[in-house]
Amino acid sequence: MTENNKPKKHRHKRHYTIMIISGDSDASSGSLHLGHVATQVLAFSLFAILVAIICFIVGTSINIKNLKNTSAMQVAQIHDLEETNANLAATNSELQSEVSQLSQALNQKVEVEEQTAAEAEEQSQPSQLPILDGTASMTNTLDDPNSAEITLPDENTDGENAEGEDGEDNEDGEGEAAAELTGNPILIFKTAEGSTIVSSGAGTVTSVTADVKYGNSISIDHGNGYVSIYRNSGDCLVHEGDVVSRGTTLFVVGDSNTTLGYQITYNGEFIDPETLIEING
C-alpha cells in the first residue's frame, strides 16, 4: 500500500461534562459541558489560584514568624533597658548618698576649720594676764622711753615741794604740783618668787633684747596687729623665731626679778594693756 492509501487518524475532540447534583429531596441535578480548551483554561486558573493561595499562606506565615522574632527581640531589648534603668537608678541613688555624705563631711570640715580658726584667733589675742602661779599687784602707768628709771605714779609726789620743813607754804603761798608722767602705757606687776611670766597670747617671738630699765625684753607678734612686750630681769626662756602658745613660760620669777613691765602695741601704736585684758580676759 502506498502512503496515500494509509488510513488517516482522526483526532477526536474531547468534551468534559461537569455535573452538579443537589442534595434536595427532588434530587435535581444540573450539568455544565466544557470543551477541551475551556477545561484547560479553568484548570490552569484553578491551579494559579491554588498557587497564589499557597504563596499567600507561606508569605503570611513567614511574616508572622518575622513579627514574632521582632517582637521577641523588642521584648528582650525592653527587658535589658529596664535592667539598665534599674541599675542606673541604683547607681544614681548611691551617688546621691555619696554626695550627701561628702556634703555633710565638707560642712563638718568647714565648721571644724571655722571653729579652729576662731579658737586660733582667740588664742592669738594677748588677753591673758602675763603672771601665773602666784599673786601680783598691778599698776597702770606710763613709761618714759627717754628715762632709764622705772617711775611709779606715787613716786612723783614730793611733800617738800608742796610745803616747807616747818609746814608753811612756799614763797608763792601754794603747793607745787608734782610733774605729770609722760610716755607709753605700761602695766607694772609686782609678784613673788616662784611665779611664772607667760605669753598672754599665741604668736611668734620677734625679738629678745637687753632692756635698760628691766634687764631683758621679749616681743611677741600675735599676727593680728597686736605685739606684746614683756620686760623683766630674769633669764629669757624663749628665743627669737620661736612659736609660742598662750601660757608659754617666758621668765621664771626669782628673788631678784619680781618686777614685770608689760606693754602692748596695735598696728605699731602703744595701747593700754589693761583695757584689752578687761575686754577679753
Helices and strands as residue ranges (DSSP letters): G 3-5, E 15-21, E 29-35, H 36-124, E 131-132, E 136-143, G 153-156, H 159-162, E 184-191, E 196-198, E 203-211, E 215-221, E 226-232, E 243-244, E 249-252, E 259-266, E 269-271, H 273-280
